[in-house]
Amino acid sequence: MGETGGLLLGTERRLQVGGRRVTVVGLGRSGLAACRLLASAGATVTASDRSQADALAVDLASLRALGVRLEAGAHRPDTILEA
């Protein structure tokens, strides 16, 4: 992470997501990685997946420990619009 709380993307670019609300749709490999990356960069992350929580092949406790809010069973329009 960079000195200003952003995530370093190269020698001069930083991803500035600290304090922003972000919704990640889908908790496959890339969605899980996105949740971890964004949460570690300071974003307020909501993860949405259409599968029920007990059917997800994801360690939900590890996401919750990062502060990720989880929504399973459907993609609710309000979740997407509020990001």
DSSP file (Angstrom, degrees, kcal/mol; ACC not computed):
  #  RESIDUE AA STRUCTURE BP1 BP2  ACC     N-H-->O    O-->H-N    N-H-->O    O-->H-N    TCO  KAPPA ALPHA  PHI   PSI    X-CA   Y-CA   Z-CA
    1    1 A M              0   0    0      0, 0.0     6,-0.2     0, 0.0     5,-0.1   0.000 360.0 360.0 360.0 148.4    0.0    0.0    0.0
    2    2 A G    >   -     0   0    0      4,-3.3     3,-1.6     1,-0.1    12,-0.0  -0.272 360.0-100.0 -82.8 172.2    1.1    3.5   -0.7
    3    3 A E  T 3  S+     0   0    0      1,-0.3    -1,-0.1     2,-0.1     0, 0.0   0.704 120.0  53.7 -67.2 -20.6    1.8    6.2    1.8
    4    4 A T  T 3  S-     0   0    0      2,-0.1    -1,-0.3     0, 0.0     3,-0.1   0.299 122.4 -99.4 -97.5  10.2   -1.6    7.9    1.2
    5    5 A G  S <  S+     0   0    0     -3,-1.6    12,-0.2     1,-0.3     2,-0.1   0.404  85.4 124.1  90.0  -3.5   -3.6    4.7    1.8
    6    6 A G        -     0   0    0     10,-0.1    -4,-3.3    11,-0.1     2,-0.5  -0.447  68.6-106.2 -84.9 164.3   -4.0    3.9   -1.9
    7    7 A L  E     -A   15   0A   0      8,-2.3     8,-3.2    -6,-0.2     2,-0.3  -0.811  35.3-119.7 -92.5 126.3   -3.0    0.7   -3.4
    8    8 A L  E     +A   14   0A   0     -2,-0.5     6,-0.2     6,-0.2     3,-0.1  -0.500  33.2 175.4 -70.4 125.0    0.1    1.0   -5.6
    9    9 A L        -     0   0    0      4,-2.9     2,-0.3    -2,-0.3     5,-0.2   0.404  65.0 -34.4-109.1  -1.8   -0.6    0.1   -9.2
   10   10 A G  S    S-     0   0    0      3,-0.8    -1,-0.2     1,-0.0     0, 0.0  -0.952  93.1 -49.5 170.3-161.9    2.7    0.9  -10.7
   11   11 A T  S    S+     0   0    0     -2,-0.3     3,-0.0     1,-0.2    -3,-0.0   0.782 133.3   8.8 -71.7 -24.3    5.5    3.4  -10.2
   12   12 A E  S    S+     0   0    0      1,-0.0     2,-0.4    -3,-0.0    -1,-0.2   0.541 108.3  84.9-132.6 -11.5    3.2    6.4  -10.3
   13   13 A R        -     0   0    0      2,-0.0    -4,-2.9     0, 0.0    -3,-0.8  -0.773  48.9-173.1-103.1 142.2   -0.5    5.3  -10.2
   14   14 A R  E     -A    8   0A   0     -2,-0.4     2,-0.8    -6,-0.2    -6,-0.2  -0.984  26.5-127.2-131.2 142.6   -2.5    4.4   -7.1
   15   15 A L  E     -A    7   0A   0     -8,-3.2    -8,-2.3    -2,-0.4     2,-1.0  -0.809  25.6-158.4 -86.8 111.2   -5.9    3.0   -6.6
   16   16 A Q        +     0   0    0     -2,-0.8   -10,-0.1   -10,-0.2    26,-0.1  -0.784  41.5 132.2 -97.0  97.8   -7.7    5.4   -4.3
   17   17 A V    >   +     0   0    0     -2,-1.0     3,-2.4    24,-0.4    27,-0.3   0.398  22.0 135.1-124.8  -1.3  -10.6    3.6   -2.7
   18   18 A G  T 3  S+     0   0    0      1,-0.3    25,-0.3    23,-0.2    24,-0.2  -0.288  83.4   4.6 -55.0 125.4  -10.2    4.4    1.0
   19   19 A G  T 3  S+     0   0    0     23,-2.5    -1,-0.3     1,-0.3     2,-0.2   0.374 102.5 124.0  81.8  -5.2  -13.6    5.3    2.4
   20   20 A R    <   -     0   0    0     -3,-2.4    24,-3.2    22,-0.0     2,-0.5  -0.604  62.8-122.2 -89.0 150.3  -15.4    4.5   -0.8
   21   21 A R  E     -b   44   0B   0     -2,-0.2     2,-0.4    22,-0.2    24,-0.2  -0.791  34.6-179.6 -89.7 131.1  -18.3    2.0   -1.0
   22   22 A V  E     -b   45   0B   0     22,-2.7    24,-2.5    -2,-0.5     2,-0.5  -0.994  16.7-155.3-133.7 136.8  -17.7   -0.8   -3.5
   23   23 A T  E     -b   46   0B   0     -2,-0.4     2,-0.6    22,-0.2    24,-0.2  -0.962   5.7-159.6-112.2 128.7  -19.8   -3.7   -4.4
   24   24 A V  E     -b   47   0B   0     22,-2.8    24,-2.9    -2,-0.5     2,-0.7  -0.935  10.2-150.7-105.4 122.6  -18.2   -6.9   -5.8
   25   25 A V  E     +b   48   0B   0     -2,-0.6    24,-0.2    22,-0.2    22,-0.1  -0.847  64.8  17.5 -99.8 115.1  -20.7   -9.0   -7.8
   26   26 A G        -     0   0    0     22,-4.0    23,-0.2    -2,-0.7    22,-0.1   0.346  62.9-134.7  98.4 131.3  -19.8  -12.7   -7.7
   27   27 A L        +     0   0    0      4,-0.1    30,-0.1    20,-0.1    -1,-0.1  -0.212  59.5 124.3-113.9  42.0  -17.5  -14.6   -5.3
   28   28 A G  S  > S-     0   0    0     28,-0.1     4,-2.7    30,-0.0     5,-0.3  -0.043  86.5 -69.5 -75.6-166.1  -15.6  -16.7   -7.7
   29   29 A R  H  > S+     0   0    0      1,-0.2     4,-2.3     2,-0.2     5,-0.2   0.922 136.8  42.6 -56.7 -48.0  -11.8  -16.5   -7.7
   30   30 A S  H  > S+     0   0    0      2,-0.2     4,-2.5     1,-0.2    -1,-0.2   0.884 114.2  51.1 -70.7 -36.6  -11.6  -13.0   -9.1
   31   31 A G  H  > S+     0   0    0      2,-0.2     4,-2.3     1,-0.2    -1,-0.2   0.905 111.3  48.3 -65.0 -41.3  -14.5  -11.7   -6.9
   32   32 A L  H  X S+     0   0    0     -4,-2.7     4,-2.2     2,-0.2    -2,-0.2   0.921 112.9  47.8 -63.4 -44.7  -12.8  -13.1   -3.8
   33   33 A A  H  X S+     0   0    0     -4,-2.3     4,-2.6    -5,-0.3    -2,-0.2   0.894 110.6  52.2 -63.3 -39.8   -9.5  -11.5   -4.8
   34   34 A A  H  X S+     0   0    0     -4,-2.5     4,-2.9     2,-0.2     5,-0.3   0.909 108.1  51.5 -63.7 -41.8  -11.2   -8.2   -5.5
   35   35 A C  H  X S+     0   0    0     -4,-2.3     4,-2.6     1,-0.2     5,-0.2   0.943 112.8  44.8 -59.0 -48.4  -12.9   -8.2   -2.1
   36   36 A R  H  X S+     0   0    0     -4,-2.2     4,-2.2     2,-0.2    -2,-0.2   0.919 115.4  47.3 -63.5 -44.2   -9.6   -8.8   -0.3
   37   37 A L  H  X S+     0   0    0     -4,-2.6     4,-1.1     2,-0.2    -2,-0.2   0.941 115.4  43.9 -63.2 -49.4   -7.7   -6.2   -2.4
   38   38 A L  H  <>S+     0   0    0     -4,-2.9     5,-2.4     1,-0.2     3,-0.3   0.902 114.1  49.6 -66.3 -41.9  -10.3   -3.5   -2.0
   39   39 A A  H ><5S+     0   0    0     -4,-2.6     3,-1.5    -5,-0.3    -1,-0.2   0.902 109.6  51.6 -63.9 -40.0  -10.8   -4.1    1.7
   40   40 A S  H 3<5S+     0   0    0     -4,-2.2    -1,-0.2     1,-0.3    -2,-0.2   0.744 106.7  55.3 -69.2 -21.0   -7.1   -4.0    2.3
   41   41 A A  T 3<5S-     0   0    0     -4,-1.1   -24,-0.4    -3,-0.3    -1,-0.3   0.391 127.0 -98.7 -91.0   2.8   -6.9   -0.7    0.5
   42   42 A G  T < 5S+     0   0    0     -3,-1.5   -23,-2.5     1,-0.3    -3,-0.2   0.523  73.5 142.3  99.3   5.3   -9.6    0.8    2.8
   43   43 A A      < -     0   0    0     -5,-2.4     2,-0.8   -25,-0.3    -1,-0.3  -0.431  56.7-120.1 -77.0 155.0  -12.8    0.5    0.8
   44   44 A T  E     -b   21   0B   0    -24,-3.2   -22,-2.7   -27,-0.3     2,-0.4  -0.878  43.7-160.1 -91.1 109.0  -16.1   -0.4    2.4
   45   45 A V  E     -b   22   0B   0     -2,-0.8    24,-2.8   -24,-0.2     2,-0.4  -0.787  22.8-173.9-107.2 133.3  -16.9   -3.6    0.5
   46   46 A T  E     -bc  23  69B   0    -24,-2.5   -22,-2.8    -2,-0.4     2,-0.5  -0.992  13.3-156.9-116.2 130.0  -20.1   -5.5    0.0
   47   47 A A  E     -bc  24  70B   0     22,-3.2    24,-2.5    -2,-0.4     2,-0.4  -0.926   8.8-169.2-108.5 130.0  -19.9   -8.8   -1.8
   48   48 A S  E     +bc  25  71B   0    -24,-2.9   -22,-4.0    -2,-0.5     2,-0.3  -0.966   9.5 170.7-121.6 132.7  -23.0  -10.1   -3.6
   49   49 A D  E     - c   0  72B   0     22,-2.3    24,-1.1    -2,-0.4    25,-0.9  -0.999  33.4-139.9-140.2 142.4  -23.4  -13.7   -4.9
   50   50 A R  S    S+     0   0    0     -2,-0.3     2,-0.1    23,-0.2    22,-0.1   0.706  81.0  87.6 -74.9 -18.4  -26.5  -15.3   -6.3
   51   51 A S  S    S-     0   0    0      1,-0.1    22,-1.8    23,-0.1    23,-0.3  -0.459  91.1-100.5 -76.8 152.4  -25.7  -18.6   -4.6
   52   52 A Q    >>  -     0   0    0     20,-0.2     3,-1.6    21,-0.2     4,-0.7  -0.402  34.6-112.1 -67.4 151.5  -26.8  -19.3   -1.0
   53   53 A A  G >4 S+     0   0    0      1,-0.3     3,-1.0     2,-0.2     5,-0.2   0.860 116.4  54.3 -56.0 -40.6  -24.1  -18.8    1.6
   54   54 A D  G 34 S+     0   0    0      1,-0.2    -1,-0.3     3,-0.1    -2,-0.0   0.658 107.0  52.8 -72.1 -13.3  -23.9  -22.5    2.4
   55   55 A A  G <4 S+     0   0    0     -3,-1.6    -1,-0.2     2,-0.0     2,-0.2   0.560  85.0 105.0 -95.0 -10.6  -23.3  -23.3   -1.3
   56   56 A L    <<  -     0   0    0     -3,-1.0     2,-0.7    -4,-0.7     4,-0.1  -0.512  65.2-145.1 -75.2 136.6  -20.4  -20.9   -1.7
   57   57 A A        +     0   0    0     -2,-0.2     2,-0.3   -30,-0.1    -1,-0.1  -0.324  68.2 106.0 -92.4  50.5  -16.9  -22.4   -1.9
   58   58 A V  S    S-     0   0    0     -2,-0.7     2,-1.6    -5,-0.2     3,-0.1  -0.962  80.6-115.8-132.2 144.6  -15.5  -19.4   -0.1
   59   59 A D    >>  -     0   0    0     -2,-0.3     4,-1.2     1,-0.2     3,-0.6  -0.653  35.0-178.5 -79.5  90.9  -14.2  -18.9    3.4
   60   60 A L  H 3> S+     0   0    0     -2,-1.6     4,-2.5     1,-0.2     5,-0.2   0.828  75.5  61.7 -64.2 -32.7  -16.9  -16.4    4.4
   61   61 A A  H 3> S+     0   0    0      1,-0.2     4,-2.1     2,-0.2    -1,-0.2   0.873 101.1  53.0 -62.3 -36.7  -15.4  -15.9    7.9
   62   62 A S  H <> S+     0   0    0     -3,-0.6     4,-0.8     2,-0.2    -1,-0.2   0.866 110.2  47.8 -68.4 -34.0  -12.2  -14.6    6.4
   63   63 A L  H ><>S+     0   0    0     -4,-1.2     5,-2.3     2,-0.2     3,-0.7   0.919 111.0  50.3 -70.2 -43.0  -14.1  -12.0    4.4
   64   64 A R  H ><5S+     0   0    0     -4,-2.5     3,-1.8     1,-0.3    -2,-0.2   0.883 104.5  58.7 -61.0 -37.2  -16.1  -10.9    7.4
   65   65 A A  H 3<5S+     0   0    0     -4,-2.1    -1,-0.3     1,-0.3    -2,-0.2   0.782 103.6  52.6 -63.5 -25.9  -12.9  -10.6    9.3
   66   66 A L  T <<5S-     0   0    0     -4,-0.8    -1,-0.3    -3,-0.7    -2,-0.2   0.472 125.3-105.2 -85.0  -2.8  -11.8   -8.0    6.7
   67   67 A G  T < 5 +     0   0    0     -3,-1.8     2,-0.3    -4,-0.3    -3,-0.2   0.562  67.3 154.5  90.4   9.2  -15.0   -6.1    7.2
   68   68 A V      < -     0   0    0     -5,-2.3     2,-0.4    -6,-0.1    -1,-0.3  -0.569  39.4-137.6 -74.4 129.2  -16.6   -7.3    4.0
   69   69 A R  E     -c   46   0B   0    -24,-2.8   -22,-3.2    -2,-0.3     2,-0.4  -0.746  21.7-146.4 -85.3 132.2  -20.4   -7.3    4.1
   70   70 A L  E     -c   47   0B   0     -2,-0.4     2,-0.4   -24,-0.2   -22,-0.2  -0.845  20.2-178.8-110.3 137.9  -21.9  -10.4    2.5
   71   71 A E  E     +c   48   0B   0    -24,-2.5   -22,-2.3    -2,-0.4     2,-0.3  -0.967  14.9 176.6-132.7 114.3  -25.1  -10.8    0.6
   72   72 A A  E     +c   49   0B   0     -2,-0.4   -20,-0.2   -24,-0.2   -22,-0.2  -0.855  51.5  40.5-121.7 155.1  -26.0  -14.2   -0.7
   73   73 A G  S    S+     0   0    0    -22,-1.8     2,-0.3   -24,-1.1   -23,-0.2   0.179 114.8  13.2 100.0 -16.3  -28.9  -15.8   -2.5
   74   74 A A  S    S-     0   0    0    -25,-0.9     2,-0.8   -23,-0.3   -25,-0.4  -0.955  71.8-110.0-175.3 160.0  -29.5  -12.9   -4.9
   75   75 A H        -     0   0    0     -2,-0.3   -25,-0.1   -27,-0.1    -3,-0.0  -0.915  39.3-151.9-101.0 105.5  -28.1   -9.7   -6.4
   76   76 A R    >>  -     0   0    0     -2,-0.8     4,-1.4     1,-0.1     3,-0.8  -0.640  12.0-136.5 -81.8 130.9  -30.3   -7.0   -4.9
   77   77 A P  H 3> S+     0   0    0      0, 0.0     4,-2.6     0, 0.0     5,-0.2   0.863 102.7  58.3 -54.5 -39.0  -30.6   -3.9   -7.1
   78   78 A D  H 3> S+     0   0    0      1,-0.2     4,-2.0     2,-0.2     5,-0.1   0.867 101.8  55.5 -60.8 -36.0  -30.3   -1.6   -4.1
   79   79 A T  H <4 S+     0   0    0     -3,-0.8     4,-0.5     1,-0.2    -1,-0.2   0.913 111.8  42.9 -62.6 -42.2  -26.9   -3.1   -3.2
   80   80 A I  H >< S+     0   0    0     -4,-1.4     3,-0.9     1,-0.2    -2,-0.2   0.921 115.1  48.5 -70.4 -43.7  -25.6   -2.4   -6.7
   81   81 A L  H 3< S+     0   0    0     -4,-2.6    -2,-0.2     1,-0.2    -1,-0.2   0.779 107.1  56.2 -69.9 -27.2  -27.1    1.1   -6.9
   82   82 A E  T 3<        0   0    0     -4,-2.0    -1,-0.2     1,-0.2    -2,-0.2   0.587 360.0 360.0 -82.2  -9.6  -25.7    2.1   -3.4
   83   83 A A    <         0   0    0     -3,-0.9    -1,-0.2    -4,-0.5    -2,-0.1   0.500 360.0 360.0 -73.0 360.0  -22.1    1.4   -4.3
